[in-house]
Amino acid sequence: MADDDFEDWDDNPDWSDYPAKPLDAAGQLLTARARLGLSQKEMASLLGISIGTLRNWEQRRTDPDGPGKALISLIYRHPEEICTWLSVA
């Protein structure tokens, strides 16, 4: 290939207009846990669930029920506030 074949190639496209698929519960849980810097054991303890349940959710082997999804959504959108609130409650 000649060098001029790559002249119009954009190696850093603007993805802001790309219609990204919303994160599912597993993606939200993984993101929130990473933002908080918690281990699986710490996050499971914070949520009041077993580490096995957390792993199943993160690895998409099982789906959380309605209240579980609501809690994951809250901790994803407001990780520091929910973490503080759950630690005190």
C-alpha positions as CSV (number, residue, x, y, z in Angstrom):
1,M,0.0,0.0,0.0
2,A,1.2,3.5,-0.8
3,D,1.4,6.2,1.9
4,D,-1.2,8.3,0.1
5,D,-3.8,5.5,0.7
6,F,-4.0,6.6,4.3
7,E,-4.2,10.3,3.8
8,D,-8.0,10.5,4.4
9,W,-8.0,7.9,7.1
10,D,-9.0,9.2,10.5
11,D,-7.3,7.2,13.3
12,N,-9.1,9.1,16.0
13,P,-12.8,9.4,15.0
14,D,-15.3,11.4,17.0
15,W,-17.5,8.8,18.6
16,S,-19.8,11.3,20.4
17,D,-22.5,10.9,17.8
18,Y,-22.3,7.1,17.8
19,P,-25.5,5.5,19.3
20,A,-23.9,3.5,22.1
21,K,-25.9,0.7,23.6
22,P,-26.8,1.5,27.3
23,L,-25.0,-0.6,29.9
24,D,-26.8,-3.5,31.3
25,A,-26.8,-4.3,35.1
26,A,-23.5,-6.2,34.8
27,G,-21.8,-3.3,33.0
28,Q,-23.2,-0.8,35.5
29,L,-22.1,-3.0,38.4
30,L,-18.5,-3.5,37.1
31,T,-18.2,0.3,36.3
32,A,-19.5,1.3,39.8
33,R,-17.1,-1.2,41.5
34,A,-14.2,0.1,39.5
35,R,-15.0,3.7,40.2
36,L,-15.2,3.0,43.9
37,G,-12.0,0.9,43.8
38,L,-13.8,-2.0,45.6
39,S,-13.0,-5.7,45.4
40,Q,-15.8,-8.2,44.6
41,K,-15.8,-9.1,48.3
42,E,-16.1,-5.5,49.4
43,M,-18.9,-4.7,46.9
44,A,-20.8,-7.9,47.8
45,S,-20.6,-6.9,51.5
46,L,-21.7,-3.3,50.6
47,L,-24.7,-4.6,48.7
48,G,-25.6,-7.2,51.3
49,I,-25.3,-10.2,48.9
50,S,-23.0,-13.2,48.6
51,I,-19.8,-12.9,46.6
52,G,-21.1,-15.8,44.4
53,T,-24.2,-13.7,43.6
54,L,-22.0,-10.7,42.7
55,R,-19.8,-12.8,40.5
56,N,-22.8,-14.4,38.7
57,W,-24.2,-10.9,38.1
58,E,-20.9,-9.5,36.8
59,Q,-20.3,-12.5,34.5
60,R,-23.9,-12.3,33.3
61,R,-24.7,-15.9,34.4
62,T,-27.7,-14.6,36.2
63,D,-29.7,-11.4,36.2
64,P,-30.5,-9.4,39.4
65,D,-34.1,-9.1,40.3
66,G,-36.0,-5.8,40.2
67,P,-34.7,-4.4,43.5
68,G,-31.2,-5.6,42.7
69,K,-31.3,-3.8,39.4
70,A,-32.6,-0.7,41.0
71,L,-29.8,-0.7,43.6
72,I,-27.2,-1.3,40.9
73,S,-28.6,1.6,38.8
74,L,-28.4,3.9,41.8
75,I,-24.9,2.9,42.8
76,Y,-23.8,3.3,39.1
77,R,-25.3,6.8,38.9
78,H,-24.3,8.0,42.4
79,P,-21.5,5.7,43.6
80,E,-19.9,7.8,46.3
81,E,-23.3,8.9,47.8
82,I,-24.8,5.4,47.8
83,C,-21.6,3.9,49.1
84,T,-21.6,6.3,52.0
85,W,-25.3,5.8,52.7
86,L,-25.0,2.0,52.6
87,S,-22.0,2.0,54.9
88,V,-23.9,4.1,57.5
89,A,-27.3,2.3,57.2
